[in-house]
């Protein structure tokens, strides 16, 4: 541990003095860390805030909850405020109702007397707390667990089919020599220049004609063949020696065995990279599921999040909380496959 601290806090200046490059390096690193992780930390903290606190200006970083008190003669607990009265005294009062810029308040110890206070002369009595209902209510009451399962199913199946189909195409385009191979590869890469909006209507017509409209398979199947995946895997498979495949053929291995037992294990690092891309693409996809799916029970997470954004009311506390939920699986997959990529590159090789 001491070696790590020595390495982190070492200075370029002689005699342990600060050099200007040391200061610039620390400013750059600290600023970059804040820019990278600051929005994520704000998102997580804000997901535990209530609607009133999210609308406050200036905003606060930590989530707070307003303290309440049970007052005699009132059914529900009343919110507490620190109020400055006309004589300059400061008291903790409970708010009954707000009318315009005036707040009708009452002393919890003496509920028989009502006091009118200007809203500018009061401030809420708060403490650090977490509005866990932002997570519980959508997951339980608003069927968000169903949306989560739909997204998991779409992402998992689409990623598996993408890895299979793209690796087959890459294997054929990298290890087989036939007339027009380069033209086919050029045509596949050229489709990258075609935006989704151009093929949206024909794609919708095909999905409707095949009976896949308003089904999860209608979201999965049209997007499994990706030119990026074919190009990435083909370029990696070109580095696999052809002599290894010829040796397998001499041992009477079939083409499927060569593909499944030799090429795929050696291409594991590239497959892991494509899996990360595929998970991120499918998990965050919004436009295509919005067009294909019309029944609420088939919604994915991204389409389900859109239900909280109405024309006149946006429920930001629910949107922020469910956005955190949607981030967790992607982060976990990335962390797991990133380690797999490192070990796969280090361990891949031919004896």
Phi, psi and omega per residue, in radians:
X1 nan -0.679 -3.136
X2 -1.130 -0.607 3.110
X3 -1.160 -0.674 3.137
X4 -1.142 -0.779 3.125
X5 -1.118 -0.664 3.103
X6 -1.108 -0.691 -3.138
X7 -1.204 -0.693 -3.091
X8 -1.210 -0.733 -3.028
X9 -1.731 0.255 3.107
X10 -1.210 2.664 -3.076
X11 -2.148 2.650 -3.133
X12 -1.416 -0.478 -3.106
X13 -1.177 2.682 -3.138
X14 -1.314 2.532 3.097
X15 1.188 0.429 3.118
X16 1.337 0.184 3.135
X17 -1.418 2.741 3.140
X18 -1.367 2.293 3.005
X19 -1.744 2.720 -3.098
X20 -1.102 -0.489 3.092
X21 -1.222 -0.537 3.063
X22 -1.121 -0.772 3.136
X23 -1.127 -0.766 3.133
X24 -1.109 -0.658 3.129
X25 -1.130 -0.780 -3.135
X26 -1.152 -0.704 3.101
X27 -1.099 -0.736 3.137
X28 -1.117 -0.781 -3.104
X29 -1.203 -0.786 -3.132
X30 -1.156 -0.761 3.102
X31 -1.084 -0.735 3.112
X32 -1.133 -0.666 3.108
X33 -1.121 -0.728 3.128
X34 -1.143 -0.732 -3.133
X35 -1.150 -0.601 -3.092
X36 -1.393 -0.806 -3.022
X37 -1.770 -0.236 3.138
X38 -1.032 -0.885 3.119
X39 -1.062 -0.653 3.130
X40 -1.165 -0.731 3.108
X41 -1.135 -0.701 3.097
X42 -1.108 -0.686 3.129
X43 -1.078 -0.828 -3.122
X44 -1.118 -0.772 -3.138
X45 -1.141 -0.710 -3.112
X46 -1.244 -0.390 3.124
X47 -1.183 -0.262 3.101
X48 -1.764 0.169 3.133
X49 -1.673 2.683 3.069
X50 -1.449 2.982 -3.130
X51 -1.049 -0.664 -3.118
X52 -1.176 -0.702 -3.132
X53 -1.229 -0.571 3.104
X54 -1.163 -0.458 -3.129
X55 -1.536 -0.040 -3.106
X56 -1.282 2.609 3.004
X57 -2.429 2.256 0.013
X58 -1.274 2.620 -3.107
X59 -1.259 2.774 3.088
X60 -1.953 2.621 -3.135
X61 -1.362 -0.805 -3.087
X62 -1.490 2.580 3.090
X63 -1.384 2.419 3.116
X64 -2.206 2.677 3.020
X65 -2.176 2.485 -3.110
X66 -1.417 2.364 3.114
X67 -1.312 2.551 3.133
X68 -2.208 2.890 3.127
X69 -2.473 2.508 3.073
X70 -1.502 2.056 -3.092
X71 -1.924 2.393 -3.129
X72 -1.108 2.289 -3.138
X73 1.703 -0.045 -3.129
X74 -2.214 2.371 -3.054
X75 -1.256 -0.840 -3.069
X76 -1.668 2.649 3.057
X77 -1.082 2.499 -3.103
X78 -1.792 2.483 3.121
X79 -1.230 2.522 -3.110
X80 -1.715 2.503 3.125
X81 -2.383 2.607 2.957
X82 -1.608 1.954 -3.010
X83 -1.959 2.445 3.029
X84 -1.733 2.029 -3.066
X85 -1.464 3.058 -3.077
X86 -1.127 -0.513 3.130
X87 -1.471 0.091 3.112
X88 1.568 -0.097 3.130
X89 -1.354 2.699 -3.119
X90 -2.037 2.199 -3.139
X91 -2.366 2.763 3.063
X92 -1.666 1.986 -3.085
X93 -2.112 2.790 3.092
X94 -1.826 2.345 -3.097
X95 -1.537 2.220 3.074
X96 -1.480 -0.921 3.119
X97 -2.749 2.873 3.077
X98 -2.067 2.256 3.102
X99 -2.151 1.827 -3.117
X100 1.117 -2.166 3.139
X101 -1.662 0.045 3.133
X102 -1.852 2.497 3.119
X103 -2.081 2.177 3.068
X104 -1.495 2.079 -3.026
X105 -2.231 2.872 -3.106
X106 -2.527 2.555 3.074
X107 -1.371 2.138 -3.122
X108 -1.003 -0.484 3.130
X109 -1.444 -0.355 -3.134
X110 -2.367 1.288 -3.020
X111 -1.225 -0.113 -3.104
X112 -1.354 -0.313 -3.091
X113 -1.924 2.200 3.112
X114 -1.695 2.505 -3.093
X115 -2.213 2.290 3.077
X116 -1.653 2.220 -3.098
X117 -2.293 2.386 3.051
X118 -1.194 2.438 -3.066
X119 -1.115 -0.365 3.096
X120 -1.320 -0.268 -3.107
X121 -1.770 0.272 3.114
X122 -2.308 2.657 3.085
X123 -2.431 2.458 -3.067
X124 -1.192 2.546 3.035
X125 -1.569 1.958 -3.022
X126 -2.253 2.846 3.023
X127 -2.510 2.774 -3.135
X128 -1.122 2.191 -3.132
X129 -2.744 2.888 -3.049
X130 -2.100 2.202 3.092
X131 -1.457 1.392 -3.097
X132 -1.163 -0.283 3.091
X133 -1.113 -0.369 3.069
X134 -1.063 -0.502 3.112
X135 -1.651 -0.688 -3.027
X136 -1.225 -0.806 -3.050
X137 -1.102 -0.837 3.103
X138 -1.126 -0.680 -3.087
X139 -1.227 -0.569 -3.066
X140 -1.719 -0.924 -3.000
X141 -1.490 -0.543 -3.032
X142 -1.784 0.302 3.027
X143 1.086 0.510 -3.112
X144 -1.282 -0.394 3.055
X145 -1.109 -0.584 3.073
X146 -1.151 -0.742 3.089
X147 -1.077 -0.674 3.130
X148 -1.119 -0.751 3.120
X149 -1.133 -0.714 3.114
X150 -1.064 -0.737 3.130
X151 -1.168 -0.689 3.104
X152 -1.106 -0.755 -3.139
X153 -1.130 -0.828 -3.128
X154 -1.091 -0.793 -3.104
X155 -1.147 -0.774 -3.105
X156 -1.139 -0.897 -3.099
X157 -1.156 -0.725 -3.141
X158 -1.134 -0.675 3.131
X159 -1.173 -0.772 3.132
X160 -1.090 -0.799 -3.141
X161 -1.175 -0.633 3.101
X162 -1.104 -0.799 3.122
X163 -1.082 -0.693 -3.111
X164 -1.216 -0.926 -3.074
X165 -1.186 -0.746 -3.120
X166 -1.193 -0.648 3.108
X167 -1.201 -0.598 3.069
X168 -1.129 -0.794 3.121
X169 -1.126 -0.706 3.133
X170 -1.162 -0.654 3.106
X171 -1.105 -0.764 3.137
X172 -1.178 -0.676 -3.083
X173 -1.398 -0.234 -3.125
X174 -1.841 -0.513 -3.015
X175 -2.016 -0.091 3.080
X176 -1.980 2.403 3.103
X177 -1.867 2.049 3.130
X178 -2.584 2.799 -3.104
X179 -1.171 2.267 3.134
X180 1.540 0.174 -3.115
X181 -1.098 -0.817 -3.129
X182 -1.155 -0.604 3.114
X183 -1.163 -0.687 3.100
X184 -1.115 -0.745 3.127
X185 -1.139 -0.700 3.100
X186 -1.106 -0.678 3.117
X187 -1.155 -0.685 3.122
X188 -1.127 -0.789 3.140
X189 -1.156 -0.592 -3.118
X190 -1.128 -0.449 3.126
X191 -1.164 -0.247 3.068
X192 -1.108 -0.441 -3.113
X193 -1.470 -0.065 3.141
X194 -1.646 1.968 -3.129
X195 -1.243 2.768 -3.116
X196 -1.103 -0.596 -3.101
X197 -1.084 -0.434 -3.131
X198 -1.283 -0.689 -3.073
X199 -1.747 0.183 -3.056
X200 -1.135 -0.825 -3.111
X201 -1.180 -0.844 3.079
X202 -1.050 -0.677 3.135
X203 -1.136 -0.694 3.097
X204 -1.112 -0.696 3.129
X205 -1.119 -0.686 3.124
X206 -1.164 -0.764 3.136
X207 -1.113 -0.681 3.121
X208 -1.179 -0.693 -3.117
X209 -1.212 -0.523 -3.133
X210 -1.539 0.041 3.097
X211 1.336 0.326 -3.124
X212 -1.704 0.055 -3.132
X213 -1.169 2.406 -3.141
X214 1.129 0.587 3.019
X215 -2.296 2.744 3.124
X216 -1.183 -0.531 3.095
X217 -1.190 -0.455 3.037
X218 -1.190 -0.412 3.041
X219 -1.443 -0.597 -3.009
X220 -1.368 -0.978 -2.908
X221 -1.128 -0.700 -3.094
X222 -1.159 -0.224 -3.042
X223 -2.001 0.189 -3.035
X224 -1.356 -0.551 -3.133
X225 -1.576 1.907 -3.093
X226 -2.030 2.242 3.102
X227 -1.117 -0.540 3.102
X228 -1.102 -0.750 3.128
X229 -1.145 -0.733 3.116
X230 -1.096 -0.788 -3.138
X231 -1.115 -0.771 -3.116
X232 -1.103 -0.829 -3.110
X233 -1.220 -0.649 3.126
X234 -1.100 -0.779 -3.138
X235 -1.103 -0.586 3.120
X236 -1.322 -0.670 -3.115
X237 -1.219 -0.400 3.075
X238 -1.109 -0.402 3.125
X239 -1.409 -0.188 3.096
X240 -1.370 2.184 -3.078
X241 -1.082 2.395 3.090
X242 -1.190 -0.422 3.137
X243 -1.081 -0.568 3.119
X244 -1.150 -0.679 3.119
X245 -1.238 -0.662 3.105
X246 -1.131 -0.664 3.093
X247 -1.119 -0.650 3.104
X248 -1.178 -0.661 3.109
X249 -1.153 -0.629 3.096
X250 -1.149 -0.459 3.068
X251 -1.538 0.272 3.060
X252 1.145 0.582 3.041
X253 -1.438 2.413 3.111
X254 -1.316 2.913 3.132
X255 -1.119 -0.608 3.094
X256 -1.163 -0.713 3.104
X257 -1.129 -0.684 3.099
X258 -1.098 -0.763 3.142
X259 -1.153 -0.793 -2.997
X260 -1.401 -0.647 -3.012
X261 -1.735 -0.330 -3.078
X262 -2.019 -0.952 -3.006
X263 -1.247 -0.830 -3.099
X264 -1.083 -0.801 3.095
X265 -1.063 -0.661 3.132
X266 -1.253 -0.445 3.133
X267 -1.644 0.284 -3.103
X268 -1.007 -0.736 3.113
X269 -1.035 -0.754 3.119
X270 -1.182 -0.641 3.082
X271 -1.120 -0.642 3.112
X272 -1.147 -0.711 3.103
X273 -1.103 -0.784 3.118
X274 -1.126 -0.621 3.108
X275 -1.110 -0.697 3.093
X276 -1.090 -0.836 3.118
X277 -1.028 -0.772 -3.084
X278 -1.136 -0.749 3.129
X279 -1.073 -0.777 -3.137
X280 -1.138 -0.748 -3.133
X281 -1.066 -0.916 -3.036
X282 -1.248 -0.654 -3.096
X283 -1.177 -0.637 -3.093
X284 -1.654 0.022 -3.093
X285 -1.167 2.301 -3.102
X286 -2.153 -0.791 -2.992
X287 -1.141 -0.882 -3.072
X288 -1.163 -0.806 3.048
X289 -1.064 -0.584 3.115
X290 -1.111 -0.614 -3.122
X291 -1.370 -0.710 -3.042
X292 -1.372 -0.673 -3.004
X293 -1.697 2.301 3.096
X294 -2.181 -0.307 3.110
X295 -1.618 2.386 -3.029
X296 -1.081 -0.595 -3.094
X297 -1.227 -0.197 3.103
X298 -1.791 0.019 -3.090
X299 -1.107 2.512 2.952
X300 -1.578 3.093 -3.056
X301 -1.071 -0.750 -3.077
X302 -1.159 -0.673 3.089
X303 -1.241 -0.636 3.097
X304 -1.128 -0.632 3.083
X305 -1.077 -0.568 -3.111
X306 -1.178 -0.344 3.140
X307 -1.231 -0.313 3.124
X308 -1.516 -0.070 3.132
X309 -1.858 1.617 3.119
X310 -1.526 3.091 -3.129
X311 -1.226 -0.623 -3.089
X312 -1.979 -0.244 -3.085
X313 -2.467 2.223 3.095
X314 -2.030 2.077 -3.118
X315 -1.524 1.411 -3.033
X316 -1.114 -0.599 -3.099
X317 -1.124 -0.639 3.071
X318 -1.284 -0.696 -3.125
X319 -1.104 -0.772 -3.139
X320 -1.138 -0.740 -3.126
X321 -1.126 -0.785 -3.133
X322 -1.277 -0.424 3.026
X323 -1.146 -0.682 3.065
X324 -1.083 -0.718 3.118
X325 -1.087 -0.709 -3.136
X326 -1.222 -0.399 3.141
X327 -1.349 -0.520 -2.990
X328 -1.062 -0.887 -3.131
X329 -1.076 -0.679 -3.133
X330 -1.128 -0.734 3.128
X331 -1.116 -0.746 -3.137
X332 -1.128 -0.744 3.120
X333 -1.113 -0.736 -3.137
X334 -1.117 -0.760 -3.130
X335 -1.108 -0.751 -3.121
X336 -1.161 -0.845 -3.083
X337 -1.287 -0.444 3.074
X338 -1.118 -0.731 3.078
X339 -1.158 -0.652 3.124
X340 -1.144 -0.654 3.106
X341 -1.079 -0.795 -3.110
X342 -1.072 -0.854 -3.140
X343 -1.194 -0.573 3.139
X344 -1.191 -0.710 3.118
X345 -1.165 -0.705 -3.127
X346 -1.214 -0.577 -3.073
X347 -1.649 -0.253 -3.114
X348 -1.306 2.388 3.135
X349 3.042 3.025 -3.120
X350 -2.183 2.242 3.110
X351 -1.418 nan nan
